[in-house]
């Protein structure tokens, strides 16, 4: 008997279990209706939530936060659901699918409490932001904080679906994205900020290069200051970029500028050409290899005045500000970028 498919792994597991029992399901006609699956018989509307481990406390939170849109029944899918959690969910007339092999679902015209085939557990990356792939996925979700299918996300990032799926499962286990891969944007931003500088280091450079595309070093150093749409290049970040983007931060004219650069090779070349500043007070700029490619490929066109640099996307500027646990975070609290961008901090 053929069945429909969902982009949500948890919903997939539920409809697989019901399908094996000979029970038909149908997708919600609109994802904004507040439920994910319609179960026959009785047109039972089901809202699916996933957690890796569901204990008694987690079950109580899920029940308390459940909003039964259209009379939807809550069904919790978990890699492991404890006995206390099962009892809590049952008392609240919520269902559950323990992926080790048990399904419970209670509705007016349908009562299930039965063993089902256990699901072979996928590998979970418990540190999903420790690697470049995890950071790529997280940044993309913050720049596009709407639910997106795994395959489209993999295509956008030029990564394999399996790699993206493992990262999403790790983020899901931490409660940073939901079953539809929609992020809890502020929580995910904080996690990305905590990992941001671990992926690269900055170098103070003695001389500031010329952003003029006709300049000697524009191509060898991949500065690409005049072509922000088609090519990666240096992206101004830090306080100077924040001020240009409207953040309430003061900048002095003699403050060194901060840049993301496209690669380690570019950084080494810039160090050789312009020299590393010793002592640090001699620096005219600092360079940092972009932790993700998007920091140098998704730049903002510079202000229309001479010697202007392309700006990093506000997300990457905000991630830099977040590294300053005091003043930087105060600036972020007061800064809402213009309508071109979504505020996720």
N, C-alpha and C positions, 0 to 999 in steps of 0.2 A: 504494500500500500504506500504510494508516494506521499511525501509530506513536504511542507514548506520549510525554509531555512531562515535562521536569524543571524545577524551579525554579532549578537551577544553570546559569548560562550555559555553563560549560566542559563539563558533561555534555551539554547540548543540542548543542554543537558536535560532540562525539564521536558522539552517536547520529545526528546529521544526516549526518556523513561516512560512517558505517557503513550507514545507510539508503540513501544514494546508491549504495553498492556492492552493494546487495541483501542486506545482512546484518541479521538481526533482532536486536533487543535487548529486554530487559525490565528493569524497575526492581528494585532490592533490596527484598525483602519487609519489611525493617526497617532504617532508617538507622543503627541502632546495631550492625549486624553487621560493619561495617568495610569495606564495598564499596558502590559506587554503581550499577553496571550489571552485568547478566548478558548475555553475548554468545553468540549461536548461530553455528556449531554448537559443541557441547561444553560448554555451560553454563559458559563462562569468566567468572569473577568479576573485575570490574575496579574498582580504586580510582582515582579521578581526582583529580589535583592540578593547580592552575593557577598559573602565574607569567607576568608580562608578558614578561620577558626571561629565558631559561634559558641560561646559559653553563655552562662545564665545572664551575665550583665549585658553582653552584646545583644542577646535576644530581647531583653527588656528595653534597650534603647531602640532597637528596630521596631518593636511594637509601638512604643511611645511616639516615634516619629512617623509612623505610617499614616498616610492620608488616603482614605479609601475612596478615591475618585471614582464616581460611577458605581459604587458598591464593590470595588475591586478587592479580592482576597489577597492578602500578603502571603507569598511563598518565598522562604529563605533557602537559597542554595549555598551549601558550604562544603568545603573539603572535609571538614570534621565538625559535627554538631553534637555537643555534649548532652548527657541525659537531662541535666537541669534545663538546658536551652530547649530541648524538645518539649519538656513539660510546660515551660513558659509559653512557647509558641502555641501549643495545643490548647492551653487555657484561654488564650486570646483568639481562638478560632483562626489562627494563622497556620499555614502549611509549611512544610520543609522538605528539601531533598538533600539528604546526607550522601555525598558522592561515594562514600564507602559502601552504599547499597541499601538505602531505605527511603521510601517516599511516603509522606503523609499530606493529605489534602482534604479539607472539610468545607463543604458548601451545602446549600439547601438541597440540591438534587444530586450531589456527588460526594461520597465519603470513601477515601482511600487511606489505607494504613498497611503497607505491604513492602516486602523486600523487593529490590530491583537489582539489575546488573550493576556492579560497581564500576566506576569510571576510572580508567587508567590515568593517574595523576600526571599532568604535565610538569616539567621542570619549572620551579619558581625561583626567580632571581630575587633574593632577599635584599640585595643592594642594587636596585635597578638603575640608580643614577651614578654608579661608580665608573661606568664605562662610557665611551663616546656615543654608542648607539642609544643608551638610555637617556643621555642628555639631549641628543637629537630629537627623540620622541617627545620628551617633556617640553622642550622649547617649542616644537611645532604645536603641541596641544595648547600652550599658553598663547601662542600667536593666533591660533584658530580654535577658541575654546568651545566649539560646538561638537556634538557627537559625530564621529566619523568611522566608517568601516575600516577594519584592519587592512584590507588589501589596498584601499585608496591611500591610507596613511603610509603604507610601505612603498607604494608607487611614488608618492610625493617626496619621500625621503631617499628614494633609490636604495632601499634596504629590503631584505627578504621578508616575506610575511611571517615566517617562523621567528625571526629575530624580533620583529616588532611585537608579535604575540607574547613572547616571553617577557619583554619589557613591560607591556601593558598588564600582564598577570602580576608582575611584581609590584607595579604601581597600585593595582587593584587591591592586593593583599595589604598594602599600607593605607588603604582608604583614600588614595589621592585621585583616583578616577572611578567612575561608576561602570556598570555593566555595558554601557553604550560607548565607553571610552571618553565620556565627557568629564573634564577635570573639575575637581574642587580647586578653582584657580588660585585662590590665596594660599591655601595649604601647599599646593604644588610649587608655587613661586618660592615659598620659604624653603622648601626642600632643595630646589634647584640652586637658590642663593647659597645654601650651606655647602654645596658641592662645587660651586662655580670656579673659584680660584684654584681648587685642587687640580684642575685639568691643564693649567698653564702657569707660567711665571712672567713677571714684567721685567723689562730691562730699561735702564735710564740711558738715553742717548744724548750725546753732546750737542749735536746740531739738529735743527728742525728742517726736514726736507721741504722743497717747494712743491705745492700742489698743482702748479701749472702743468697741464698735460704736455706742453712742449719742452718741459724741463728735462735735463739730462737723465735723471734717475726715475722718471715717471714709469717707464715700461720695465726697466730692470728690477725695480722694487715693487712692481704691481700696485702702484699708488692709485691709478685710475680714478682720479678725483672728479673728472668731468663726465663719466659714464656710469651712473649708478644703476641703470636699469638692466644692462646686459652683462656687466662684468663685476667680479669681486674686486675689492680694493681696500685701502686703508679706511677705517671708520673711526671718527672722533667719538670718544666716550668720556666718562668722568664728569667733573663739574662743568666744564666748558660746554659739553654737549647738553647736559641737563638744563643749563641756563638758556641755551638756544631753543630748547624744546618747551620752555615755559615753566620749568621747575623753580621754586623759590630758593635759589642758591646764589651766593655771591662769588664772583670770580675776579681775581686781580689780573691785570694785563701781563705781569711777569710770571704768572703761574705756569709751570710746564704743562703742555697738552698731553692727553692720554689717548692712545690709539689701540684698536684691534688691528692686527695684520693677518693676511690670509694663510700664512704657513710658517713653519719653523725655518724653512730655507730663506724666506723673505726676511725673517727676523735676523738670521745670521748674517745675511748680506748687508742689512742696514747697520748692524753693529760694526761690521768691517769697514763700511763706507764712511759712516759718520762718527764712529767711536763710542765706546761705552763711557759714561760720565763718571770720572773719579776725581774728586769726591762727588757725591750725589748732587750737591748744590750747583754743579756746573750743568746739570741736565736742562735741555730745552724741551724735551718730550720723553715720554715713556711709551714703550711698545709692548704689547702682549699678544701672543699667538691666540687667535680666536678659539675659545673652547668648542664652538660649533661653527660650521661653515656659514650658517645663516647670519652670523654677526657681521660678516664681511660681504655677503651677497645680498642682504636685504637692507641696504642703506637708505638713508633719507637724503634727498637732494640738498645741497648746501644753500645757505642764504645767498641772495643775489648781491654779493659784494666781492671785491677783489680778495684773493688769497684765502678764500673760504674752503673749508674741508667738508666732505660729506659726513653726515652724522650717523651714528649707529641707531638702529631702531630703538624706540623708547624702552622696550623690554630689556634690551641689553644694557642700556644706560642705567635702568632701575636696578638690575642685578649688580652692577658695579657700586651704586650708591648703597645697596643693602650690605655691602661688606663693611661699611662703617657703622658699627652697632649703635652709635649714639646719634651724631648729627645726620648721618645718611638716612637713617630710618625716620627721623623727624621730617626730613625733606620729603620722603616718600609718602608719609601720611598726609602731607599738604599738597601733593602734586597729582593733578588729574590731567593727562595729556588731552590734546584736542580730539575732536570727534573722529579723526582718521584711525585712531587706535583704541583698543580695548584696555581699560585699566585692570590689571590682574594682581596688584599688590595692595 
